[in-house]
Amino acid sequence: MSMKVNKVLPLPAELKEEYPLSEKLIRLKKERDTEIRDIFTGKSDKFAVIIGPCSADNEDSVCEYVSRLAKVNEKVKDRLMLIPRIYTNKPRTTGEGYKGMLHQPDPDKAPDLYAGIMAIRKMHIRAMKESGLTAADEMLYPENRSYLDDILSYEAVGARSVENQQHRLTASGMDIPVGMKNPTSGDLSVMLNSIVAAQMGHRFIYRTMDVTTSGNPLAHTILRGGVDKYGQCMPNYHYEECVRLWELYQKKDIKNPAAVIDANHSNSNKKYKEQIRIVSEVLHSRRYNPDLKKMIKGVMVESYLEEGRQDISADMIYGKSITDPCIGWEDTEKLIYKIAEEC
């Protein structure tokens, strides 16, 4: 047989009982969820900045990063909503490489998903407790989000998952904003179809249960660029691309038409410093066109304590990405203040 059972994982309810949220953190999440909902429904004109490491690879450095972010947040919270990226699952194009803390709580050791599930919940709770911020994560595995569904304030469905039926149906049962990325091909129709599906109610099998969902009106677009048949990056953050998305939205029966612009990935061709320029261009497009100001609710930026990236080794630099390269803290702080000034 080509599949073997390594361990039986705990049920989400069991893990939540072992690592519960305090009443204070429950109230914090409720307040943050209301604030972000108001942004995506247009009730608030704050701008969302979803920012943090490409992958959350170390609890101490991630929590230090988020605590630094909280101090900046105090200075910009009247204009921005900072949502730390604490991404614990990492999609891999070929299946090779580090797959995130869920798989490997210690990057230089063998995968251990039992330990990983506990590690990611503990890290998210610690980050909330120390910073007063609630975070974003990627829904790479729909059946696993139940381990964190009482913690997260934002989730993203990645470019390789957006056409998957289970991701779309699971998103329809969430009560927080879920960003649906355009696929790696750049096909906007696939992305928009996923939003229509996520905003509808469905009945399906979820974690061995027969469930019914009511639909998620906060499902929206994430533009992350695409790759053509020759492997060349095709950015889609430019003014004309955003106008085209607005026009496509007008032809669809979609509630709260909204978009977040991912400044890295195929929009920057992973040239991480370009994120600073790309965010500036997005802000200019919003100022120039009232429709785009209404549609573009935020940006997504990959950032960490140290800029660039490194390979996994015995002497890794603390706070430096081991997956995609990120801008460092100095650039991060400057960028957030600039966004606050220009929004």
Secondary structure as GFF3:
##gff-version 3
##sequence-region A 1 343
A	DSSP	alpha_helix	12	18	.	.	.	ID=ss1
A	DSSP	alpha_helix	23	41	.	.	.	ID=ss2
A	DSSP	beta_strand	47	52	.	.	.	ID=ss3
A	DSSP	alpha_helix	59	76	.	.	.	ID=ss4
A	DSSP	beta_strand	80	84	.	.	.	ID=ss5
A	DSSP	alpha_helix	113	131	.	.	.	ID=ss6
A	DSSP	beta_strand	136	138	.	.	.	ID=ss7
A	DSSP	three_ten_helix	142	147	.	.	.	ID=ss8
A	DSSP	beta_strand	154	157	.	.	.	ID=ss9
A	DSSP	alpha_helix	165	171	.	.	.	ID=ss10
A	DSSP	beta_strand	178	181	.	.	.	ID=ss11
A	DSSP	alpha_helix	188	199	.	.	.	ID=ss12
A	DSSP	beta_strand	203	206	.	.	.	ID=ss13
A	DSSP	beta_strand	209	212	.	.	.	ID=ss14
A	DSSP	beta_strand	219	223	.	.	.	ID=ss15
A	DSSP	beta_strand	226	227	.	.	.	ID=ss16
A	DSSP	beta_strand	233	234	.	.	.	ID=ss17
A	DSSP	alpha_helix	239	250	.	.	.	ID=ss18
A	DSSP	beta_strand	259	262	.	.	.	ID=ss19
A	DSSP	three_ten_helix	265	267	.	.	.	ID=ss20
A	DSSP	alpha_helix	274	288	.	.	.	ID=ss21
A	DSSP	alpha_helix	290	295	.	.	.	ID=ss22
A	DSSP	beta_strand	296	302	.	.	.	ID=ss23
A	DSSP	beta_strand	306	309	.	.	.	ID=ss24
A	DSSP	beta_strand	320	321	.	.	.	ID=ss25
A	DSSP	alpha_helix	329	342	.	.	.	ID=ss26
###
